[in-house]
């Protein structure tokens, strides 16, 4: 099941390094039928798995993120084991 989050501050390959933690919030609640497991806006914690600023030799910048903890509707925090998400900058080749 996909979990959609929004970071609470800007993260960038220029200022954030591999291994750093980041905070986010749920953009949609997680529900099961009428039961709310985690509310919209619930705190989510993640880690930067890889932060590569790229460069002329290395290519475009890229960042890989994974979610690690989620705060449930009842206030408990649970560990998450999510797939990583990779985002690459657009190429500036030829510009």
C-alpha positions in Angstrom: 0.0 0.0 0.0 1.5 3.4 -1.0 2.0 6.0 1.7 2.1 9.6 0.5 4.0 12.1 2.5 5.2 15.7 2.3 8.5 16.7 3.9 8.3 19.4 6.6 11.4 21.2 5.3 13.4 21.3 2.1 15.9 18.5 1.6 18.5 18.9 -1.1 21.7 17.1 -2.3 23.5 20.4 -1.7 22.7 20.6 2.0 21.6 17.1 3.1 23.9 14.0 3.3 23.5 10.3 3.2 22.3 8.9 6.6 20.6 12.1 7.7 17.1 11.9 9.1 14.2 13.9 7.8 10.6 14.6 8.9 7.4 14.5 6.9 3.7 14.3 7.4 1.0 12.1 5.8 -0.9 13.8 3.0 -3.8 11.4 3.3 -5.0 9.3 6.2 -4.4 5.6 6.4 -7.6 3.8 7.0 -9.1 0.3 7.2 -12.8 0.5 6.5 -14.1 3.1 9.0 -11.1 2.8 11.3 -8.4 5.5 11.1 -5.0 3.9 11.6 -3.0 7.2 11.0 -4.5 10.6 10.5 -3.7 13.0 7.7 -0.8 15.2 9.0 0.6 12.4 11.2 4.3 12.6 11.8 6.5 10.4 9.6 10.3 10.0 10.0 12.6 9.0 7.3 16.3 8.7 6.3 18.3 9.8 3.3 19.6 6.5 2.0 21.8 8.2 -0.6 22.5 11.8 -1.5 24.5 12.4 -4.6 25.0 16.0 -5.7 26.1 14.8 -9.2 28.5 17.0 -11.2 30.1 17.3 -14.6 31.6 13.9 -14.4 29.1 12.0 -12.2 26.0 13.3 -14.0 22.7 14.6 -12.5 22.0 14.9 -8.8 19.9 12.2 -7.2 18.5 11.4 -3.8 17.2 8.1 -2.4 14.8 8.2 0.6 13.1 5.6 2.9 10.5 6.0 5.6 11.3 4.6 9.0 8.6 5.5 11.6 5.0 6.5 11.6 2.9 8.0 14.4 -0.5 6.3 14.6 -3.9 7.8 15.4 -3.6 6.6 19.1 -0.2 8.2 19.5 2.0 5.1 19.3 5.0 5.2 17.0 5.7 2.1 14.8 8.7 1.1 12.7 8.3 1.1 8.9 10.2 -0.9 6.4 9.4 0.8 3.1 10.9 0.5 -0.4 13.2 3.4 -1.2 12.2 6.2 -3.5 14.7 7.7 -5.9 14.4 11.2 -7.4 16.9 12.4 -10.1 17.3 16.0 -11.2 16.6 16.9 -14.8 19.6 16.8 -17.1 21.0 20.2 -18.2 22.9 18.5 -21.1 22.9 20.6 -24.2 21.8 23.8 -22.4 
